[in-house]
Amino acid sequence: MAMTKGKLDNDLDALFRVPLAEFTAARNTLAAQLKQGGRRDEADYVKGLAKPPISAWAVNQLYWNHRAAFDRLFVAGERFRQAQTSRLTRKVADMRVALDSRRDALSHLTDLATALLSDAGHNPSPDTIRRITTTLEAMSAYASVPDGPRPGRLTYDVDPPGFESLASFVPSDHEPASTRKPEPAGDTRELEDTRKAKIAAAKASLQEAKSVLAQARARSQSFEAVQKKANAEAKEAEKRRREAEERLEKATAASAEAAQHARNIAAEVEDTAKALEDAERSVKRASKELEELF
């Protein structure tokens, strides 16, 4: 059974690596093969897999084709969570370093996704890039969650966890009133330090969110400008194509007219040659008749 499960994992990994346009056919083929092999439950599971949107497909390809860059994002996210749960000493500085690393990893992966989409013949529109960045950020946040989205097999875009979910990532010092034990007076300073550290972490998270938002907006504006330029170039190319077709149509008509004129001339030349032959024969007959009279 373990061997069968491992084989299915390999098949699923291969499925999510195919070009997006081939996903549905590949999924149906895999489901049919599993059903023929008597693995009906697995076949039903595969058959029910949704085709990923272009943004989720791109994130899957980043995982399969740029694993080192993908892993750097996860490592940066894990460092940030570790900084949040550490003591106050150097905590804010550690979080800043982790946030900077995460931002750099996100930016690099976004650039890779743009190139990946273009190479695959897809349009890296601003909205698609925004959804890719959001999903990557969410995957980083969910990296340490056991039931989080599985990298490389996304069938949907992932949203970052809400503040309620984020709270579960950071240990809390507050217990329900029914189970809370009185804190020793000597721990008051430590609790205050912890509270300040959490406030600093929250501020750093907010600042990072603002930074990611500003970066996404800047990229969106940049891609909108590129798209406008591309649209203008496409219109100009279409205009030149129509002009070229018109010129070709005129040239084709002129060529046909010239060919017809050549055929007409050839027919006239043939008629003239025939008339010349007839005239020569007439001259010969007249000359012969004249000779006979003398």
C-alpha positions in Angstrom: 0.0 0.0 0.0 2.9 2.3 0.8 4.3 1.7 -2.6 1.0 2.5 -4.2 0.7 5.7 -2.3 4.2 6.7 -3.3 3.4 6.0 -6.9 0.3 8.2 -6.6 2.4 11.0 -5.1 4.8 10.8 -8.0 1.9 10.9 -10.5 0.3 13.9 -8.8 3.7 15.7 -8.8 4.0 15.1 -12.5 0.4 16.2 -13.1 1.0 19.6 -11.5 4.1 20.2 -13.5 2.4 20.0 -17.0 1.6 23.1 -19.0 -1.6 24.7 -17.8 -3.4 24.0 -21.1 -2.7 20.3 -20.8 -3.8 19.9 -17.1 -7.4 18.8 -17.7 -6.4 16.1 -20.3 -3.5 14.9 -18.1 -5.8 14.7 -15.0 -8.5 12.8 -16.8 -5.9 10.4 -18.3 -4.4 9.7 -14.8 -7.9 9.2 -13.3 -8.8 6.7 -16.1 -5.5 4.8 -15.5 -6.2 4.6 -11.8 -9.7 3.4 -12.4 -8.6 0.7 -14.8 -6.1 -0.4 -12.2 -8.9 -1.0 -9.6 -7.9 2.1 -7.6 -11.3 3.7 -7.7 -11.0 6.0 -4.6 -7.7 7.4 -5.9 -9.3 7.8 -9.4 -12.2 9.8 -7.9 -9.8 12.0 -5.9 -7.8 12.8 -9.0 -10.9 13.4 -11.1 -12.1 15.9 -8.6 -8.9 18.0 -8.7 -9.7 21.5 -10.0 -7.6 23.1 -12.8 -5.5 25.7 -11.1 -5.9 29.4 -12.1 -3.0 30.8 -14.0 -1.6 32.5 -10.8 -1.7 29.2 -8.7 -0.2 27.3 -11.6 2.7 29.8 -11.8 3.4 29.4 -8.0 3.4 25.6 -8.5 6.0 26.0 -11.3 8.1 28.2 -9.1 8.1 25.4 -6.5 9.1 22.7 -9.1 11.5 24.7 -11.2 13.0 27.3 -8.8 13.1 25.3 -5.5 16.1 27.2 -4.0 14.4 30.6 -4.4 11.1 29.1 -3.1 12.8 27.6 0.0 14.5 30.9 0.8 11.1 32.5 1.2 10.1 29.8 3.6 13.3 30.1 5.6 12.8 33.8 5.9 9.3 33.3 7.1 10.4 30.8 9.7 13.1 33.1 10.9 10.5 35.9 11.4 8.3 33.5 13.5 11.3 32.5 15.6 12.2 36.1 16.2 8.6 36.7 17.3 8.8 34.0 20.0 12.4 34.9 21.2 13.3 37.0 24.2 13.3 40.8 23.9 17.1 41.0 23.4 17.8 41.8 19.7 14.2 40.7 18.9 13.2 43.8 16.9 16.5 43.8 14.9 16.1 40.1 14.2 12.6 40.6 12.9 13.7 43.4 10.7 16.4 41.3 9.2 13.9 38.4 8.6 11.4 40.8 7.1 14.0 42.2 4.7 15.0 38.7 3.7 11.4 37.8 3.1 10.7 40.9 1.0 13.8 40.2 -1.1 12.7 36.6 -1.6 9.2 37.7 -2.6 10.6 40.2 -5.1 12.9 37.6 -6.6 10.2 35.0 -7.0 7.8 37.6 -8.5 10.4 38.4 -11.2 10.9 34.6 -11.8 7.1 34.2 -12.1 6.9 37.0 -14.7 9.6 35.4 -16.8 8.1 32.0 -16.4 4.7 33.2 -17.6 6.1 35.0 -20.6 8.2 32.0 -21.6 5.1 29.8 -21.4 3.1 32.1 -23.7 0.9 33.6 -20.9 0.3 37.3 -20.2 1.9 38.3 -16.9 -0.9 40.9 -16.2 -0.7 43.2 -13.1 -3.6 41.3 -11.5 -2.0 37.9 -12.1 1.3 39.1 -10.6 -0.5 40.6 -7.6 -2.3 37.2 -6.9 1.0 35.3 -7.3 2.7 37.6 -4.8 -0.2 37.3 -2.4 -0.2 33.5 -2.6 3.6 33.4 -2.1 3.3 35.6 1.0 0.5 33.3 2.3 2.5 30.2 1.6 5.3 31.7 3.7 3.0 32.3 6.6 1.5 28.8 6.4 4.9 27.1 6.1 4.9 25.8 9.7 1.2 24.8 9.8 0.7 21.0 9.4 -2.5 21.4 7.5 -1.4 24.3 5.4 -1.6 24.4 1.5 0.8 21.9 -0.1 3.5 23.5 -2.2 3.6 22.5 -5.8 0.0 21.2 -5.9 -2.1 24.4 -5.5 -5.5 24.4 -7.2 -6.5 27.8 -6.0 -5.0 31.2 -4.9 -4.1 31.3 -1.2 -4.9 34.3 1.0 -2.6 35.2 3.9 -4.1 34.2 7.3 -6.2 36.7 9.1 -5.2 38.3 12.4 -7.0 35.6 14.3 -5.0 32.9 12.6 -1.8 34.8 13.0 -2.4 35.0 16.7 -2.2 31.2 16.8 1.4 31.3 15.4 2.7 33.3 18.5 2.5 31.8 22.0 0.2 33.7 24.3 0.9 34.5 27.9 -2.9 34.8 28.6 -4.9 31.9 29.9 -8.6 31.6 30.6 -9.6 33.0 33.9 -10.6 29.6 35.2 -7.2 28.1 34.7 -4.9 31.2 35.1 -2.5 30.9 38.0 -1.3 34.0 39.9 1.9 35.3 38.5 4.8 35.8 41.0 5.5 39.5 41.5 9.0 39.0 40.2 7.7 38.0 36.8 5.9 41.4 36.2 8.9 42.9 34.4 9.2 39.8 32.2 5.5 40.0 31.3 5.9 43.6 30.4 8.9 42.9 28.3 7.0 40.2 26.5 4.1 42.5 25.9 6.4 45.2 24.5 8.0 42.6 22.2 4.6 41.5 20.9 3.7 45.2 20.2 7.0 45.6 18.4 6.3 42.4 16.4 2.8 43.6 15.5 4.2 47.0 14.4 6.9 45.2 12.3 4.2 43.0 10.7 2.1 46.0 9.9 5.1 47.9 8.4 6.0 44.8 6.3 2.4 44.5 5.1 2.4 48.1 4.0 5.7 47.6 2.3 4.4 44.6 0.4 1.3 46.5 -0.6 3.3 49.5 -1.8 5.6 47.1 -3.8 2.6 45.3 -5.3 1.0 48.6 -6.3 4.3 49.8 -7.9 4.6 46.6 -9.8 1.0 46.8 -10.9 1.5 50.3 -12.2 4.7 49.3 -14.0 3.0 46.3 -15.7 0.0 48.5 -16.6 2.4 50.9 -18.4 4.1 48.0 -20.1 0.7 46.6 -21.1 -0.4 49.9 -22.6 2.8 50.1 -24.6 2.3 46.5 -25.8 -1.3 47.2 -26.8 -0.1 50.3 -28.8 2.6 48.2 -30.5 0.0 45.5 -31.2 -2.3 48.1 -32.8 0.5 49.5 -34.9 1.5 46.0 -36.0 -2.1 45.3 -36.9 -2.2 48.5 -39.0 1.0 47.5 -40.8 -0.4 44.1 -41.4 -3.6 45.5 -43.0 -1.6 47.8 -45.1 0.7 45.0 -46.2 -2.4 42.9 -47.1 -3.8 45.8 -49.1 -0.5 46.1 -51.0 -0.4 42.4 -51.6 -4.0 42.4 -52.8 -3.2 45.2 -55.3 0.1 43.5 -56.4 -1.8 40.3 -56.9 -4.4 42.0 -59.0 -1.7 43.8 -61.0 0.1 40.5 -61.5 -3.1 38.8 -62.7 -3.8 41.7 -65.1 -0.2 41.6 -66.5 -0.5 37.8 -66.9 -3.7 38.2 -68.8 -2.2 40.9 -71.0 0.8 38.6 -71.7 -1.6 35.8 -72.7 -3.5 38.2 -75.0 -0.2 39.4 -76.7 0.8 35.7 -77.1 -2.5 35.0 -78.8 -2.1 38.0 -81.1 1.5 36.9 -81.9 0.2 33.4 -82.8 -2.6 34.9 -85.0 0.0 37.2 -86.7 2.3 34.3 -87.3 -0.5 32.2 -88.8 -1.5 35.1 -91.0 2.1 35.5 -92.2 2.3 31.9 -93.1 -1.0 32.2 -95.1 0.3 35.3 -96.8 3.6 33.5 -97.8 1.6 30.6 -99.2 -0.6 33.0 -101.2 2.5 34.8 -102.6 4.0 31.4 -103.7 0.8 30.4 -105.4 0.5 33.7 -107.2 4.1 33.5 -108.3 3.6 30.0 -109.7 0.5 31.0 -111.6 2.3 34.0 -113.1 5.2 31.8 -114.2 2.8 29.4 -115.9 1.3 32.2 -117.9 4.6 33.0 -119.5 
